[in-house]
Amino acid sequence: MSDQELAEQHGKKMKPAIKKLLKEQDINHFITSIHFEDDIYINPMGHIIVDGYVNNDPKYSFSADLLMTSKEVGSLSTSPELSEKFIDKDEEARLLKEAEEEDKQNSGK
């Protein structure tokens, strides 16, 4: 079996783990569907790359980096548009408010 065939086989086996990782990051329950691209490839570093997108919209894309020797997703990159959907807006607002209050306190010294 060629390296490419092994990569494709491993990439297909890892799709449930990629889905699980995406769902774990989706704190706002934005994802309704996950689509994987047909092409699974090996990058110059020897990592297996599985690309896809969510909600039938390629602007919400992701790319999973896998190692042949591991049963875990090495890393998962998401487009800026998809990353935005994973932000906890309440937490973001709280942190911004804290930063503004700290700035006020520091400027008054």
C-alpha positions in Angstrom: 0.0 0.0 0.0 1.4 3.5 -0.9 1.9 6.3 1.6 -1.0 8.2 0.0 -3.3 5.2 0.4 -2.2 4.8 4.0 -2.8 8.5 4.6 -6.3 8.3 3.1 -7.2 5.3 5.2 -5.9 6.9 8.4 -7.7 10.2 7.5 -11.0 8.4 7.0 -10.6 6.6 10.3 -9.9 9.9 12.1 -13.0 11.7 10.8 -15.1 10.9 14.0 -12.3 12.3 16.2 -12.2 15.5 14.0 -15.9 15.8 14.4 -15.7 15.4 18.1 -13.0 18.1 18.4 -15.1 20.5 16.3 -18.2 19.9 18.5 -16.1 20.4 21.7 -15.0 23.8 20.4 -18.5 24.7 19.3 -19.7 26.2 22.6 -22.5 28.2 20.9 -23.9 25.2 19.1 -23.3 26.8 15.7 -22.4 23.6 13.8 -25.4 21.8 12.2 -23.4 19.7 9.6 -19.8 18.8 8.9 -18.5 18.2 5.4 -15.1 16.7 4.6 -13.2 17.3 1.4 -12.6 14.2 -0.7 -8.8 14.9 -0.9 -6.7 13.8 2.0 -3.0 14.7 1.5 0.4 14.5 3.0 2.1 17.8 3.6 5.9 18.4 3.1 6.4 17.7 6.9 4.8 14.2 6.5 1.6 15.1 8.3 -1.8 14.0 7.0 -4.1 16.9 6.2 -7.9 16.5 6.2 -9.8 19.6 5.2 -13.5 20.4 5.4 -16.2 23.0 6.3 -19.3 23.2 8.3 -22.9 24.2 7.7 -22.6 23.7 4.0 -20.6 26.9 3.7 -16.9 26.8 2.7 -16.2 30.1 4.5 -16.5 28.1 7.7 -13.5 25.9 6.9 -11.2 23.7 9.0 -8.1 21.8 8.5 -7.0 18.9 10.7 -3.4 17.8 11.0 -2.8 14.1 11.8 0.1 11.9 12.4 0.1 8.4 11.0 1.4 7.0 14.3 -1.3 8.7 16.5 -5.0 8.1 17.1 -5.4 11.8 18.1 -5.9 14.9 16.1 -2.5 16.7 16.2 -4.0 20.2 15.6 -7.1 21.7 14.2 -7.1 25.1 12.4 -10.3 27.0 11.6 -11.0 29.9 9.3 -11.5 33.3 11.0 -15.2 33.1 10.3 -15.5 29.7 12.0 -13.2 30.7 14.9 -15.5 33.7 15.5 -18.5 31.3 16.0 -16.6 29.5 18.8 -16.1 32.6 21.0 -18.1 32.8 24.2 -19.6 36.3 23.7 -20.6 36.6 27.4 -17.1 35.8 28.5 -15.6 38.2 25.9 -17.9 41.0 27.1 -16.9 40.4 30.7 -13.2 40.4 29.9 -13.6 43.7 27.9 -15.4 45.3 30.8 -12.7 44.2 33.2 -10.0 45.6 30.9 -11.8 48.9 30.6 -12.2 49.2 34.4 -8.5 48.4 34.8 -7.6 51.1 32.3 -9.7 53.6 34.1 -8.0 52.7 37.4 -4.5 52.9 35.9 -5.1 56.2 34.2 -6.3 57.8 37.4 -3.0 57.1 39.2 
